[in-house]
Structure formats: structure tokens, C-alpha cells
């Protein structure tokens, strides 16, 4: 089970009205992705993701969640026990 105490997304100008929806969808998508080990991450910086204005909130959230997940699973950093 993945627990996130605090999630801060920095979105480009113009996404203010969509931010809450995108954040909820990111959390939901992260809950669906497999977690294979336990650990605690104090801070996780995800590389910049290119957004396309015609993407739905769900499409954006899936991309963000996958980037976060890859950082957490060790593909680009990982968790620290």
C-alpha cells in the first residue's frame, strides 16, 4: 500500500482550475500501481514532464503517476529503507 502524506504538483500557468482534479487522479493512479517493497521517501523530485493542452486530466495524471512510480521503484532513484 502506498501512502502519500503530502503531494505538491507544480503545473504551468493556465492549469490552476484543473490542479485539484489532476492531483486526485494522480493519487488514484498511484494507488493502482504495484508497490513491491517498503520504504520511506522524505522528498521525491520528478523530472519535468511535457504536458499537452489537449490531454484530459486523467491522461496527465497517468503520466505524472508513472513518473513518480518509476522514481520510487528504483528505475531512477528509488526508496530508502
DRENZA-268166 format. One record per residue: residue number from 1; y negated, x, z of N, C-alpha, C, O in turn; residue in one letter. Coordinates in steps of 0.02 Angstrom, whole numbers. Atoms other than C-alpha are relative to their C-alpha. Example, Ala and Ser with C-alpha at 12.3 -4.5 7.8 and 13.67 -1.06 7.14 Angstrom:
REM DRENZA-268166
<1,<59,45,0>,<225,615,390>,<-60,45,0>,<-59,97,33>,A>
<2,<59,-42,-3>,<53,684,357>,<-55,-39,37>,<-110,-14,45>,S>
//
This chain:
REM DRENZA-268166
<1,<59,42,0>,<0,0,0>,<-62,44,0>,<-66,93,37>,X>
<2,<62,-37,5>,<-171,65,-46>,<-54,-37,38>,<-65,-97,28>,X>
<3,<55,28,-38>,<-315,36,74>,<-63,38,-17>,<-64,99,-14>,X>
<4,<65,-30,15>,<-495,68,25>,<-50,-26,50>,<-63,-86,54>,X>
<5,<49,20,-50>,<-622,67,165>,<-69,-10,-31>,<-106,-55,-11>,X>
<6,<66,4,30>,<-773,94,55>,<5,21,-73>,<34,73,-89>,X>
<7,<-1,-15,71>,<-794,89,-134>,<-72,-5,-25>,<-104,-57,-20>,X>
<8,<68,0,27>,<-958,139,-215>,<5,17,-74>,<27,72,-93>,X>
<9,<0,-11,72>,<-974,121,-402>,<-72,10,-23>,<-118,-25,-2>,X>
<10,<65,-10,31>,<-1121,189,-500>,<7,-22,-72>,<42,9,-112>,X>
<11,<-3,28,67>,<-1144,85,-655>,<-68,9,-34>,<-119,15,0>,X>
<12,<64,-9,35>,<-1276,106,-790>,<-46,-60,8>,<-25,-115,26>,X>
<13,<50,54,-2>,<-1435,4,-794>,<24,-57,-45>,<51,-45,-99>,X>
<14,<-21,58,37>,<-1401,-171,-854>,<65,-31,24>,<83,-86,3>,X>
<15,<-64,24,-26>,<-1237,-191,-760>,<-7,-29,70>,<43,-46,102>,X>
<16,<11,23,-69>,<-1316,-250,-596>,<34,-67,14>,<64,-76,67>,X>
<17,<-28,67,-11>,<-1259,-431,-617>,<76,0,-5>,<108,-47,18>,X>
<18,<-73,-3,9>,<-1082,-376,-660>,<34,43,53>,<95,42,58>,X>
<19,<-28,-50,-46>,<-1059,-247,-522>,<49,-30,51>,<103,-2,60>,X>
<20,<-44,30,-51>,<-983,-362,-389>,<67,-21,-31>,<120,-9,-2>,X>
<21,<-61,21,34>,<-858,-434,-512>,<43,60,-19>,<104,60,-9>,X>
<22,<-37,-61,20>,<-810,-262,-578>,<32,32,61>,<90,53,58>,X>
<23,<-27,-31,-61>,<-787,-194,-401>,<61,-39,26>,<111,-8,44>,X>
<24,<-58,41,-22>,<-672,-340,-353>,<60,12,-46>,<117,18,-22>,X>
<25,<-54,-10,48>,<-571,-316,-511>,<30,70,5>,<90,79,-5>,X>
<26,<-26,-68,-11>,<-557,-128,-481>,<48,0,59>,<103,28,55>,X>
<27,<-42,4,-60>,<-488,-162,-307>,<66,-36,-15>,<119,-14,6>,X>
<28,<-61,38,18>,<-365,-290,-377>,<46,43,-43>,<107,44,-31>,X>
<29,<-41,-41,44>,<-306,-172,-513>,<31,59,38>,<89,76,26>,X>
<30,<-28,-54,-41>,<-284,-28,-389>,<58,-25,42>,<106,12,54>,X>
<31,<-55,29,-39>,<-175,-144,-285>,<63,-10,-41>,<118,-14,-12>,X>
<32,<-58,9,44>,<-60,-167,-435>,<33,66,-20>,<92,67,-38>,X>
<33,<-26,-65,22>,<-39,18,-474>,<45,30,54>,<30,22,113>,X>
<34,<-46,-28,-49>,<105,111,-390>,<-30,57,40>,<-66,100,13>,X>
<35,<19,-55,-45>,<71,224,-241>,<65,31,24>,<105,-3,57>,X>
<36,<-65,-31,-14>,<212,349,-220>,<1,43,62>,<55,64,84>,X>
<37,<1,-41,-61>,<154,447,-68>,<-60,-21,42>,<-105,-55,18>,X>
<38,<55,19,-44>,<41,427,81>,<-47,59,10>,<-28,117,-1>,X>
<39,<49,-52,-13>,<-114,523,125>,<-67,-33,13>,<-75,-94,10>,X>
<40,<67,24,-13>,<-296,508,166>,<-49,39,-43>,<-45,101,-46>,X>
<41,<51,-31,41>,<-440,544,49>,<-68,-19,28>,<-86,-78,29>,X>
<42,<66,14,-29>,<-611,560,129>,<-51,-16,-55>,<-93,-60,-46>,X>
<43,<48,9,55>,<-705,570,-36>,<35,14,-65>,<72,63,-72>,X>
<44,<-32,-8,65>,<-649,549,-214>,<-53,-10,-53>,<-83,-64,-58>,X>
<45,<48,6,54>,<-762,583,-362>,<38,-5,-66>,<78,39,-82>,X>
<46,<-34,12,63>,<-701,513,-526>,<-47,21,-57>,<-106,5,-55>,X>
<47,<42,-20,56>,<-764,590,-688>,<-32,-61,-34>,<-7,-116,-31>,X>
<48,<36,53,35>,<-888,489,-788>,<45,-34,-51>,<83,-1,-87>,X>
<49,<-39,40,47>,<-810,350,-890>,<-48,-31,-50>,<-100,-57,-30>,X>
<50,<43,31,51>,<-884,291,-1054>,<12,-75,-1>,<69,-98,-8>,X>
<51,<-4,72,1>,<-922,106,-1048>,<-27,-26,-67>,<-74,2,-95>,X>
<52,<22,32,61>,<-941,-4,-1199>,<-24,-70,19>,<13,-108,51>,X>
<53,<31,63,-20>,<-1055,-155,-1181>,<40,-62,-18>,<31,-114,14>,X>
<54,<-39,59,20>,<-933,-271,-1268>,<64,-8,39>,<102,-55,27>,X>
<55,<-60,5,-41>,<-795,-238,-1141>,<-10,-53,55>,<-65,-61,82>,X>
<56,<3,49,-55>,<-754,-375,-1016>,<0,37,66>,<17,96,69>,X>
<57,<-3,-30,-67>,<-770,-343,-830>,<70,24,15>,<79,78,45>,X>
<58,<-69,-19,-13>,<-581,-338,-821>,<19,64,-37>,<51,107,-9>,X>
<59,<-14,-61,38>,<-568,-207,-959>,<-33,61,32>,<-2,114,37>,X>
<60,<35,-54,-34>,<-698,-100,-872>,<35,19,64>,<45,78,79>,X>
<61,<-33,-11,-65>,<-611,-120,-704>,<67,36,-9>,<83,80,30>,X>
<62,<-64,-33,13>,<-443,-69,-777>,<-11,74,-15>,<26,116,11>,X>
<63,<15,-70,15>,<-518,91,-847>,<-21,39,61>,<0,96,71>,X>
<64,<23,-33,-62>,<-605,133,-683>,<59,10,47>,<67,64,76>,X>
<65,<-57,-4,-46>,<-449,95,-580>,<50,52,-23>,<77,89,19>,X>
<66,<-47,-50,25>,<-339,202,-692>,<-26,71,13>,<12,116,29>,X>
<67,<30,-66,-13>,<-460,347,-674>,<6,18,74>,<23,75,91>,X>
<68,<-7,-11,-72>,<-461,328,-484>,<73,16,17>,<87,64,53>,X>
<69,<-72,-8,-13>,<-271,313,-481>,<24,69,-22>,<62,102,14>,X>
<70,<-22,-66,24>,<-248,471,-585>,<-24,55,46>,<11,105,55>,X>
<71,<26,-49,-49>,<-357,568,-462>,<44,-1,63>,<60,52,90>,X>
<72,<-37,6,-63>,<-258,502,-314>,<73,21,-6>,<103,43,43>,X>
<73,<-71,-16,8>,<-85,533,-387>,<12,73,-19>,<68,92,-32>,X>
<74,<-9,-71,11>,<-117,716,-417>,<-9,23,-72>,<-4,82,-86>,X>
<75,<10,-20,69>,<-148,713,-603>,<-64,40,-8>,<-71,79,-55>,X>
<76,<64,-38,3>,<-322,782,-566>,<-28,7,70>,<-86,-10,81>,X>
<77,<25,-10,-68>,<-337,822,-382>,<50,-21,52>,<83,21,83>,X>
<78,<-51,26,-44>,<-229,709,-276>,<-21,-12,71>,<-78,2,90>,X>
<79,<11,16,-70>,<-215,654,-96>,<14,62,43>,<49,108,22>,X>
<80,<-12,-53,-48>,<-217,767,54>,<30,-30,62>,<1,-75,92>,X>
<81,<-33,26,-60>,<-95,735,197>,<-34,26,62>,<-13,10,118>,X>
//
